[in-house]
Structure formats: structure tokens, C-alpha cells
Amino acid sequence: MGVPTFLRGLIILFAAVLCAPAAYAEDGYDLWLRYRPVEAQAQARYQPLATALVAGTPSPTLDAAQAELTRGLAGLLGATPPVASAVREGAVVFGTPKSSAVVAGLKLPLEKAGPEGYLIRSVRIDGARATVIAANSDIGVLYGAFAYLRLIQTRQPIDALDIASAPKVALRMLNHWDNLDRTVERGYSGQSIWDWHKLPDWKDPRYTDYARANASLGINATTLNNVNANALSLTPMYLEKAAALADVFRPYGIKVYLTARFSAPIEIGGLKTADPLDPQVRAWWKAKADEIYRYIPDFGGFTVKANSEGQPGPQDYKRTHADGANMMAEVLAPHGGEVIWRAFVYSHEQPDDRAKQAYDEFVPLDGKFASNVIVQVKNGAIDFQPREPFHPLFGATPKTPLAMEFQITKEYLGFATHLAYLGTMYEETLTADTWRRGKGSTVAKVIDGSLFGQKRTGMVGVANIGTDRNWSGSDFDQANWYVFGRMAWDPYLSARDIADEWARQTFSNDAAFLKPTVDMMMGSREAVVDYMTPLGLHHLMARSHHYGPGPWVAGGERADWTSVYYHRADKGGIGFDRTPTGSGATRQYAPQVAAVFEDLKRIDEKDLLWFHHLPWDYRARSGRTLWDELVVRYTGGVADVTAMRNTWAGLTPYVDSERHAQVGAFLAIQEKEAQWWRDASIAYFQTFSERPLPAGYAPPPKPLSYYEALSFPEAPGI
């Protein structure tokens, strides 16, 4: 016997209230889903258009949509919308043609929505004005519900809606670099949110809020464990725990993936080898895959880091990446699973230029991967630097689909205390032109599959989420989670538009707040580039933890783990020659791109020292010498942070005191550390340039020995 409609509505309302966090101060927990009351004038516009909810046949996902609409409209408009059995004036109807007779009767052009997208339309039903949120799938309805609430949160008109939206990328995934002991590699926001010790019996309500936040952006997958994997994650005890999380996430359209340690057959399987061509190894992985799907029937698949930074892989057995990936793909295929094989590789044999290695290893394998393998490529060829040219692999493998890997956590951009909006970085990469099929062959077209007609597509973000109340370590770092999700849905969206959208939902719709805040966000990452790695310099951070400057880092296990390997400063100049006179890395790009990178008259100066080793007296386009230009850039980055502090101080009337105070305190930390970066870098590079600072620029207040002696062995994130 089914639950009566009115009773089901009460249950969903109760669930919406129960899931709502207690009435804490504005501490950032609610993210961009705050649903604070609109202004009286806006309420007068919105309330007549959201008088009731009209649902159809229930499902866990449609119940989540109803709970979200109830929660959101109650918060925004000050009254809980009743659940009606029939359309009335101002009703909001939601569902699929299968779940809702009302939606079916409208005969909407749902082919525009595809399997995950949605339509939001203003319609008339039996003479009554109504809004319909419709999709071909329940998850599309949930995505549409969040989009509808976003319109109200950002004060957009909702009286004449005609919106069709569908994701341009199929796999929209977060990678959690979380360990079983709850430490997080490159994490700066507390412990891992996965409380493995209490799972599966205790499902923290925060897991549901995590799922809500991701569904609001259209993120549909999560890898739970670190790419530097522990094989125990694949044992029954932990599979049961992962299954509990999958149960929480399922109504929100989020599939669970696990990082598979390549040597697991040895470590937990009792075999003597992990050779992917060994029949016993293949049988072990088949049995393991079958076991996982018994725990998690909709398991997404494996993420794999192999033969990189000491991780085991197929090359240990003189096999290729394709051999390893295809072995796993074969056992997942019967279940509909896929392999996400990371291209961040560099072997024990150190090449002449680490930037070339992924291209050299993967381009010869183009077309040799199974159809359910996607190769995951970082945005740049080194490692999530404040700025990198786009990775040369993008566009170079027409027979192999590539997923973009962005880092949302800020391993190299000041951790959680430096304000750096990464939307500009993502946009810079996605709009870069590979020229692989002529002008306009952007990285975005590689990622969405349109350049080569590929159906398996993906965008992956290394998460910045932890147990801090504000989830991300700082309020502005939430924006990086947000912009990743929005660009994963549509890689052609504008970083500025997304910043505006986020700021409206997170803080205020007041124009006096928005313009200075969005301007500050849009310039913030460039400020970090200037005070850390100007003009194409890269990998100048302190060893291992990457906290603070370390351009003097040398020696150790690998040359390409040092700073001196990358900046190559000497008495004659600075920079890494990657032209044909040096490592030749420019030739991994299409000829049209390589020609620009190699030509000092055409290259964008933001990439200058990435590709060229130049004398200290080389003339920049400003007319200054290279040495003077570096000093000006370093100093300008600090000045930009000072300006950000002043901007934020003037926005007190628009932000609650708790969040305003924390952002202000973090900007003060950022200003101090930006100055440290500037002074230490100038002190070090001056030992090579042997030139005075330009007139009016203060010398570092301490000798180089002071900066070199600073040590932070307990810095977070390792």
C-alpha cells in the first residue's frame, strides 16, 4: 500500500527541516545553498510564482528534489510551499513524463535535455500560470530544481522562463586525496570527511550535505580515496564502508569510484606478481571487480595512478600503460564500469625535461586503450603550478579520450589562507587553442569530445573538502569547488559570470558588494602568480610541503623535484629553454602553437621563462630589463594583495561579522606571506643577476641566509 500524497509531503518536509543545519552563525557551512530571505520587493515578485509544489510518482531522487525545493523556497520566500495534487496559480511542477502526468501532458521538447539535463519553463496549465521543471530522468529534475533555486538566489526574473541545459561533459568528478587514517594529502581544511572508523553504521548527516552541494553543481562522481592508494581500500571491510557512502550519494546522482593500487594482487591477494598479462593477476582483478559490484551495484570504476612518484604500475613488468589500463577495463566492462588512468607520470629514469614525459609515453599508445578507458591529464605538464601552458597531450590523442584534471585544493597557491580564485586558471586552460584541427581547436573541445567525436568525456577536480565548518578551509576557497562544478557542466561558461553567481549566493546581491568582490576574485590568481612565479617561472616552492618560497632548493632524490632544475638561473640569465635549442618541448605542440612559444616577439610574456632561458638584460615589452621586470612583478603582486585587503575592509556592511573577520585575517596572512615570497625570491635571484633593484624598490629586509634557514617541517598537506 502506497503512502498517501499528503503524508509523503509531510515526511519530505520533515526531512528537509531535519537535514537543515542548526541555526549557527554564518560560518560558511551552508556554502552557496544559504537560501536566506529575499528583500521585500523581490519577495513580492517571486512569491506569486511559487505558491505550491506539484509532484508526481515518488522516487528517492524526486523526493530529494522536493525536499530541496521546500527547503529553498521556505528560506527564500519566508513560507513553506504546500504540496498540491493539482496545478494552481503560481504552482511549481516538477518531474519526468514518466513520473508526472502533468509533465507528460505538456509534451515538452525534452530531447534538448538529454539523459541528465533539464528544462525550466513558464507555462499555462488550464489557464493558471505555472513553472515546470522537467527532465528525461529523475536526476535531471534534481539538477533543474537546484538551477531554479539559483535563479531566485541570484535575483533573476522567473516570470518568463525558457531554459534548456544539459551537461557538455559526461563524467564530472571529484578526486579526494583522502587516506584511511583521515589525513588528506594536499588538504588544508581539516581531516577527511570520510569517518572510516564509524562507517558503515554511522552515516554522518554531512555526507548528505556533501551530496546536495555536488548535485547543485551537477557533479556526478567521486573517487573516495587518495591516488597514492592503500590496497586495504579494496578489502571487504572498506568496501562495506564505501557502499554505505554510495547509498547516501545515490539519490543525488553521484557514483562512487575507488583508486585501485596496482600492486593490490600482491598486497592483499597473496600473489607474487601484479603483471597485468599474468593470468592469475587478471583472474584476481576479475574476482575483485565482481566482489565490488556485489557491494556497490552502480560502482563507477577505478582511478589509477601508476608508475609515478614511486607508485607501482605495469612498467614494473615491462608492460605499457595500455596493458595495465586494459586489464582493469576488461574486468569492469561487464558491469558498465570504466578506468580513469592518470597521465601524471615520470619514471625513475629522469628525462632531459620532465614536462615532456607524459606526452612521450602516451602519444605512442593512442588508439591502444580499451573503449572504457579515459586518460586523465593535468591542465599543465608539470604539476598544478600557479600558471602553466596547457598540456601538450590535449589534442594529441584523437583516438583516446582525455579527461581534464584540475586541482581545486591550492597545493601551490598558498593553501587555504591565500585568496586565489581558480576560475581564471580553468578558463585560461579551457580556452587555449591546440590548433590540432585548425584554428579554434580549443582544449574545451578536446574535453567535451567535440573535436574528435568522442563520447567518453570527463573533467576531474582534486577536492579541497575537509571537516572544517566551511568545508574548504576558507570561504573564498568554496568558490573554487563551485567554479569547477559549473565548468565541468559547461566548460564554455565565463569565469567572471560564475564568480558573480557564487558571490551573490554566498554573500550578497547588493551591487555595491558585487563589483569590488568579483573584481578582486578575478585578479586574485594573477596576484599569486606575480608574487610567486612571475613571467613563466615555476616550481619555486619549498621542498615537499610546498609552503613558502624555496627557489634555492637543490639536491635530493631527484633533480626534477628541485627548484633549480626549473628556473636554471645563472650569471648569464634565467629560465628553462624548451625550444629546439634546449629540451625541444615546444615541438610537442601543434606547429602553429610551437611557433608562437618559440618566437620571443610573439610569445605571451606570461609564458616567457617557461620556454626560454634569457639574459638578465633582456628587454621586456615594458622596456625594462628582465631583472627589473621580475622585481616589478614580484612587488606588484604584493601590492595587489594589499589592495585586496583594503577592498575587503570596505565591504563590512555587506557581510556577516564572522565570515568577514576570517577573510580579513586570511588576507592579512596572505599579504605577509606575499611579502616573504617577494623578498626571499629577489634576495636569491639577485645573487645571480648581480644587479641593483630598480629605483624606488626596497631591498629585502633580511639577508638571503635568513630566508634559506626558515623551516616548516610540520606544514600541512603532506
Residue pairs with C-beta under 8 A, 6 or more apart in sequence:
3 11
3 58
5 55
5 83
5 85
6 83
8 58
8 63
8 83
9 55
9 66
9 82
9 83
12 63
12 66
12 67
12 70
12 83
13 67
13 70
13 80
13 83
15 63
15 67
16 67
16 68
16 70
16 71
16 74
17 71
19 67
19 71
19 205
19 208
19 209
19 212
20 71
21 29
21 30
21 209
24 469
25 656
25 658
26 656
26 658
26 659
27 469
27 470
27 658
27 659
28 469
28 470
28 471
28 475
28 478
28 659
29 209
29 469
29 470
29 471
31 213
31 471
31 478
31 482
31 506
32 153
32 213
32 216
32 478
32 482
32 502
32 505
32 506
33 72
33 149
33 212
33 213
33 216
33 505
34 75
34 153
34 505
34 506
35 71
35 72
35 74
35 75
35 76
35 149
35 153
36 75
36 76
37 43
37 75
37 76
37 77
37 78
38 46
38 76
38 77
38 152
38 155
42 155
43 77
43 78
45 157
45 159
46 76
46 77
46 152
46 158
47 77
47 79
47 90
48 89
48 90
49 90
49 129
49 131
49 158
49 159
50 73
50 77
50 81
50 90
50 92
50 131
50 152
50 158
51 81
51 88
51 89
51 90
51 91
52 81
52 82
52 83
52 84
52 88
52 90
52 91
52 92
53 66
53 69
53 70
53 73
53 81
53 82
53 83
53 84
53 91
53 92
53 94
54 83
54 84
54 85
54 86
54 87
54 91
54 92
54 93
54 94
54 100
54 102
54 130
55 62
55 66
55 83
55 94
55 95
55 100
56 62
56 95
56 96
56 99
56 100
56 101
56 102
56 103
57 95
57 98
57 99
57 100
58 99
59 99
59 138
60 250
60 251
61 138
61 139
61 141
61 142
61 251
61 252
61 253
62 94
62 95
62 99
62 138
62 141
62 142
63 251
64 142
64 212
64 215
64 251
64 252
65 94
65 133
65 138
65 141
65 142
65 144
65 145
66 83
66 94
68 142
68 145
68 146
68 149
68 212
69 81
69 92
69 94
69 145
69 148
69 149
70 80
70 81
72 145
72 149
72 152
72 153
73 79
73 80
73 81
73 92
73 149
73 152
74 80
74 81
76 149
76 152
76 153
77 152
81 92
84 91
87 93
87 102
87 125
87 126
87 128
87 130
88 128
89 128
89 129
89 130
90 128
90 129
90 130
91 125
91 128
91 130
91 131
92 130
92 131
92 132
92 133
92 148
93 100
93 102
93 103
93 125
93 130
93 131
93 132
93 133
93 134
94 100
94 103
94 132
94 133
94 134
94 141
94 144
94 145
95 102
95 103
95 133
95 134
95 141
96 103
96 134
96 135
96 136
96 137
96 138
96 140
96 141
97 103
97 104
97 110
97 134
97 136
98 104
99 138
99 141
100 134
102 125
102 132
103 132
103 134
106 123
106 125
106 132
106 134
108 119
108 121
108 132
108 134
109 119
109 164
110 119
110 134
110 135
110 136
112 119
112 164
112 166
113 119
113 134
113 135
113 136
113 140
113 164
113 165
113 166
114 136
114 166
114 167
115 136
115 137
115 140
116 135
116 137
116 139
116 140
116 143
116 166
116 167
116 218
116 220
116 253
117 135
117 136
117 140
117 143
117 164
117 165
117 166
117 167
118 133
118 134
118 135
118 140
118 141
118 143
118 144
118 147
118 163
118 164
118 165
118 166
119 132
119 133
119 134
119 135
119 144
119 163
119 164
120 131
120 132
120 133
120 134
120 144
120 147
120 148
120 151
120 161
120 162
120 163
121 131
121 132
121 134
121 161
121 162
121 163
122 129
122 130
122 131
122 158
122 159
122 160
122 161
122 162
123 129
123 130
123 131
123 132
124 130
131 148
131 158
131 161
133 141
133 144
133 145
133 148
134 141
134 144
135 141
135 143
135 144
139 215
139 220
139 252
139 253
142 215
142 252
142 253
143 165
143 215
143 218
143 253
144 165
146 215
146 216
147 163
147 165
148 158
150 216
150 501
150 505
151 158
151 161
152 158
153 504
153 505
154 501
154 504
154 505
154 509
155 504
155 509
165 489
165 490
167 218
167 488
167 489
167 490
168 448
168 457
168 489
168 490
168 491
168 492
169 447
169 448
169 457
169 458
169 459
169 488
169 489
169 491
170 455
170 456
170 457
170 458
171 220
171 221
171 338
171 340
171 374
171 403
171 456
171 457
171 458
171 459
171 460
172 217
172 218
172 219
172 220
172 221
172 458
172 459
172 485
172 488
172 489
173 219
173 220
173 221
173 222
173 223
173 257
173 340
173 403
173 458
173 459
173 460
173 461
173 488
174 214
174 219
174 221
174 222
174 223
174 408
174 460
174 461
174 462
174 463
174 465
175 222
175 223
175 227
175 303
175 405
175 460
175 461
175 462
175 463
176 184
176 192
176 194
176 222
176 223
176 224
176 225
176 226
176 463
176 465
177 184
177 185
177 186
177 187
177 226
177 227
177 228
177 409
177 462
177 463
178 184
178 185
178 187
178 192
178 193
178 194
178 224
178 225
178 226
179 185
179 192
179 225
179 226
179 230
180 196
180 225
180 230
180 232
180 233
180 238
182 191
182 192
182 194
182 195
182 196
183 191
183 192
184 191
184 192
184 466
184 717
185 226
185 228
185 717
185 718
186 407
186 409
186 411
186 462
186 717
187 409
187 464
187 466
187 716
187 717
188 409
188 410
188 415
188 416
188 464
188 466
188 473
188 716
188 717
189 416
189 464
189 465
189 466
189 467
189 468
189 470
189 471
189 472
189 473
189 477
190 466
190 467
190 468
190 473
191 466
191 467
192 466
192 467
193 204
193 206
193 207
193 210
193 465
193 466
193 467
194 224
194 241
194 245
195 202
195 204
196 238
196 241
198 204
199 240
199 241
199 244
199 245
200 240
200 241
200 243
200 244
203 244
203 245
203 247
203 248
207 245
207 248
207 249
208 248
210 465
211 248
211 249
211 251
211 252
211 254
212 252
213 471
213 481
214 220
214 222
214 252
214 254
214 485
215 252
215 253
215 254
216 485
217 481
217 482
217 484
217 485
217 486
217 488
217 489
218 485
218 486
218 488
218 489
219 254
219 485
219 488
220 253
220 254
220 255
221 254
221 255
221 256
221 257
221 300
222 249
222 254
222 255
222 256
222 257
222 463
223 257
223 258
223 259
223 303
223 340
224 233
224 242
224 245
224 256
224 257
224 258
225 233
225 258
225 259
226 259
227 259
227 303
227 305
227 311
227 342
228 305
228 309
228 311
229 259
229 260
229 261
229 305
229 311
230 261
231 261
231 263
231 264
231 267
231 268
232 238
232 268
233 242
233 258
233 259
233 261
234 258
234 260
234 261
234 264
234 268
234 288
234 292
235 268
236 291
236 295
239 291
239 292
239 295
239 296
240 295
242 256
242 258
242 295
242 296
243 295
243 296
245 256
246 255
246 256
246 296
246 298
246 299
249 255
249 256
250 298
255 298
255 299
255 300
256 296
256 299
256 300
257 299
257 300
257 301
257 302
257 303
257 340
258 292
258 299
258 302
258 303
259 302
259 303
259 304
259 305
260 302
260 303
260 304
260 328
261 267
261 311
261 312
262 274
262 304
262 306
262 311
262 312
262 313
262 314
262 324
263 274
263 312
264 274
264 288
265 271
265 273
265 274
265 280
265 281
265 284
265 285
266 272
266 273
266 274
269 284
269 288
271 278
271 280
271 281
271 284
273 280
273 281
273 317
274 281
274 312
274 316
274 317
275 281
275 314
275 317
275 319
276 282
276 314
276 317
276 319
276 323
276 324
276 326
276 327
277 317
277 319
277 323
277 327
281 327
282 327
282 330
282 331
285 327
285 328
285 331
286 330
286 331
288 331
289 331
289 332
289 335
289 337
290 331
290 335
292 299
293 299
293 335
293 337
299 335
299 337
300 337
300 338
301 332
301 337
301 338
301 339
301 340
301 372
302 328
302 332
302 337
302 339
302 340
303 340
303 342
303 376
304 324
304 325
304 328
304 339
304 340
304 341
304 342
305 311
305 342
305 344
306 312
306 313
306 314
306 315
306 321
306 324
306 341
306 342
306 345
307 313
307 314
307 315
307 316
307 321
307 345
307 347
308 342
308 344
308 345
308 346
309 346
313 321
313 324
314 320
314 321
314 323
314 324
314 327
315 321
315 347
320 365
320 368
321 341
321 345
321 361
321 362
321 365
322 365
322 368
322 369
324 341
325 339
325 341
325 369
325 370
325 373
325 375
326 368
326 369
326 370
326 373
328 339
329 338
329 339
329 369
329 370
329 371
329 372
329 373
330 370
332 338
332 339
332 372
333 370
333 372
337 372
338 372
338 373
338 374
338 456
339 370
339 372
339 373
339 374
340 374
340 376
340 403
340 458
340 460
341 369
341 373
341 374
341 375
341 376
342 375
342 376
342 405
343 358
343 361
343 362
343 375
343 376
343 377
343 378
343 393
343 402
344 358
344 376
344 377
344 378
344 383
344 405
345 357
345 358
345 361
346 354
346 357
346 358
346 560
347 357
350 558
350 559
350 560
351 357
351 360
352 583
353 576
353 578
353 582
353 583
353 584
353 585
354 381
354 382
354 560
354 565
355 381
355 382
355 578
355 583
355 585
356 381
356 583
356 584
356 585
356 588
358 377
358 381
358 391
358 393
359 381
359 391
359 392
359 393
359 396
359 588
362 375
362 393
362 397
362 400
363 393
363 396
363 397
365 400
366 396
366 397
366 398
366 399
366 400
367 399
367 400
368 400
369 375
369 400
371 456
372 456
373 400
374 401
374 402
374 403
374 456
374 457
374 458
375 393
375 397
375 400
375 401
375 402
375 403
376 402
376 403
376 404
376 405
376 458
376 460
377 391
377 393
377 394
377 402
377 403
377 404
377 405
378 384
378 391
378 405
378 406
378 407
379 388
379 390
379 391
379 404
379 405
379 406
379 425
379 426
379 429
380 388
380 389
380 390
380 391
380 429
381 388
381 389
381 391
381 392
381 585
382 388
382 538
382 539
382 566
383 412
383 539
384 407
384 411
384 412
384 462
385 412
385 533
385 538
385 539
386 412
386 413
386 420
386 425
386 525
386 528
386 529
386 532
386 533
386 538
387 425
387 428
387 529
387 533
387 536
387 538
387 606
387 607
388 538
388 610
389 432
389 597
389 607
389 610
389 611
390 429
390 432
390 434
390 443
392 585
392 588
392 589
393 402
394 402
394 432
394 434
394 443
394 446
394 447
395 434
395 435
395 436
395 437
395 441
395 443
395 446
395 451
395 590
396 434
396 436
396 588
398 436
398 451
398 452
399 452
401 449
401 454
401 455
401 456
401 457
401 458
402 446
402 447
403 447
403 457
403 458
403 459
403 460
404 429
404 430
404 443
404 447
404 458
404 459
404 460
404 491
405 460
405 461
405 462
406 422
406 425
406 426
406 429
406 459
406 460
406 461
406 462
406 484
407 461
407 462
408 422
408 461
408 462
408 463
408 464
408 480
408 481
408 484
409 462
409 463
409 464
410 416
410 418
410 420
410 422
410 464
410 477
410 480
411 546
411 717
412 532
412 541
412 546
413 420
413 422
413 525
413 528
413 532
414 420
414 528
414 532
414 670
414 673
415 473
415 547
415 716
415 717
416 464
416 472
416 473
416 474
416 477
416 666
417 473
417 474
417 666
417 669
417 670
417 673
418 528
418 666
418 669
418 670
418 673
418 674
419 474
419 476
419 520
419 521
419 524
419 644
419 663
419 666
419 667
419 670
420 524
420 525
420 527
420 528
421 476
421 479
421 480
421 483
421 495
421 499
421 521
421 522
421 524
421 525
422 480
422 483
422 484
422 525
423 479
423 480
423 483
423 487
423 495
423 496
423 498
423 499
423 521
423 522
424 495
424 522
424 525
424 526
425 525
426 483
426 484
426 487
426 495
427 487
427 494
427 495
429 443
430 442
430 443
430 444
430 447
430 487
430 491
430 492
431 442
431 443
431 444
432 442
432 443
433 439
433 440
433 441
433 442
433 593
434 441
434 442
434 443
434 446
434 451
434 589
434 590
434 593
435 441
435 589
435 590
435 591
435 592
435 593
436 446
436 451
436 590
437 451
439 592
441 451
441 590
444 491
444 492
445 451
446 452
447 457
447 458
447 459
447 491
448 457
448 491
449 455
449 456
449 457
459 484
459 487
459 488
459 491
461 481
461 484
461 485
461 488
463 481
464 472
464 473
464 477
464 480
464 481
465 471
465 472
465 481
466 472
466 473
470 478
471 478
471 481
472 478
472 480
472 481
474 662
474 663
474 666
475 506
475 659
475 662
475 663
476 521
476 524
476 663
478 502
478 506
479 499
479 502
479 503
479 506
479 521
482 498
482 502
483 495
483 498
483 499
483 502
486 493
486 498
486 501
487 493
487 498
495 522
496 518
496 522
499 518
499 521
499 522
500 514
500 518
503 513
503 514
503 517
503 518
503 521
504 514
507 513
507 517
507 654
507 655
507 659
508 514
508 654
508 655
510 654
512 654
513 651
513 654
513 655
516 647
516 650
516 651
517 647
517 651
519 647
520 644
520 647
520 648
523 640
523 644
524 640
524 644
526 640
527 637
527 640
527 641
527 644
527 674
528 637
529 606
529 637
530 633
530 634
530 636
530 637
530 640
531 634
531 637
531 638
531 640
531 641
531 674
531 677
531 678
532 540
532 541
532 549
532 637
532 677
532 681
533 539
533 540
534 630
534 633
534 634
534 637
535 605
535 606
535 608
535 609
535 620
535 626
535 629
535 630
535 633
536 575
536 605
536 606
536 607
536 608
536 609
536 610
536 611
537 566
537 567
537 574
537 575
537 609
537 610
538 566
538 567
538 610
539 563
539 565
539 566
540 549
540 550
540 551
540 563
540 566
540 567
540 681
541 547
541 548
541 549
541 550
541 563
542 548
542 549
542 550
542 553
542 712
542 715
543 550
543 553
543 556
543 561
543 562
544 718
545 712
545 715
545 716
545 717
545 718
546 717
547 712
547 715
547 716
547 717
548 673
548 676
548 677
548 680
548 710
548 712
549 676
549 677
549 680
549 681
549 684
549 707
550 563
551 563
551 564
551 567
551 569
551 680
551 681
551 684
551 685
552 563
552 564
552 684
552 704
552 708
553 562
553 563
553 564
554 562
554 563
554 564
555 562
556 562
559 565
566 576
567 574
567 575
567 576
567 609
568 574
568 575
568 576
568 577
568 613
569 685
569 688
570 688
571 688
571 690
572 613
572 615
572 616
573 613
573 614
573 615
573 616
573 618
573 626
574 609
574 613
574 614
574 616
574 626
574 630
574 685
574 688
574 689
575 608
575 609
575 610
575 611
575 612
575 613
575 614
576 582
576 583
576 609
576 610
576 611
576 612
576 613
577 583
577 611
577 612
577 613
578 584
578 585
578 586
578 597
578 610
578 611
578 612
579 586
579 597
579 598
579 611
579 612
580 586
580 587
580 598
582 613
585 611
586 594
586 597
586 598
586 611
587 594
588 594
589 597
595 602
596 602
596 603
597 603
597 607
597 611
598 611
600 612
600 614
603 611
603 612
605 620
605 621
608 614
614 626
615 626
616 625
616 626
616 627
616 688
616 689
616 691
617 625
617 626
617 627
618 625
618 626
619 625
619 626
620 626
620 629
622 629
622 632
624 632
624 694
625 691
627 685
627 689
627 691
628 691
628 693
628 694
630 682
630 685
631 682
631 693
631 694
631 697
632 694
632 697
634 677
634 678
634 681
634 682
635 678
635 697
637 674
637 677
637 678
638 671
638 674
638 675
638 678
641 667
641 670
641 671
641 674
642 671
644 667
644 670
645 664
645 667
645 668
645 671
648 660
648 663
648 664
648 667
649 664
651 660
652 660
655 663
676 707
678 700
679 700
679 701
679 702
679 707
680 700
680 704
680 707
682 693
682 699
682 700
683 700
683 702
683 703
683 704
683 707
684 704
684 707
684 708
686 693
687 704
693 699
700 707
